[in-house]
């Protein structure tokens, strides 16, 4: 296969992130920049499978996005897993956030002694020819007694990472959240792979 000048210049230095969430995009963009990978946000409606496993959701979504845009693309799916609720809301986090919200989670934990929880993120990469690979990141922590801070999004104000006890993600700058977060860990794993091991023909720049 003959590579165009664009392909040579952009090879493994550019990735399209299919998401409608600007916070996720900004978190990922900063990390990928550390690896000299530029990130373009692309809003494309992708299939969101209902599944107990967020890797399956991310994988299918990435395959669908790549087939629609014909470019190397990542999607990311994440969830909050609370020990005392047997992992709920997990893959249903988005629905739970939209319905009972963070205050609802605090209510569910009233009188419960263990507030242990973790966030999990799966970044799924798919090449235009349909090859998909997933990267996972987990951050352990606990659910705060009440929401604190206005940074970030979603459940950030009620999650205290174990590495920084007493401070919620909602009280942190993006830089600080990126030091620990589930998404940061998954994105870093992807970046390491993309800049070194991803087959160069994965890049498909339209004529
Ligand atoms: P999604 O399906 O990956 O968009 O994530 C599901 C839900 O989990 C979102 O609607 C958020 O409420 C929550 N969530 C995912 N990642 C984060 C995060 O980094 N901080 C706070 N909440 C998050």
Boltz pocket constraint, residues with backbone or C-beta under 6 A from the ligand:
constraints:
  - pocket:
      binder: B
      contacts: [[A, 21], [A, 76], [A, 77], [A, 78], [A, 79], [A, 80], [A, 90], [A, 91], [A, 93], [A, 94], [A, 95], [A, 97], [A, 119], [A, 152], [A, 153], [A, 154], [A, 155], [A, 156], [A, 169], [A, 181], [A, 183]]
      max_distance: 6.0
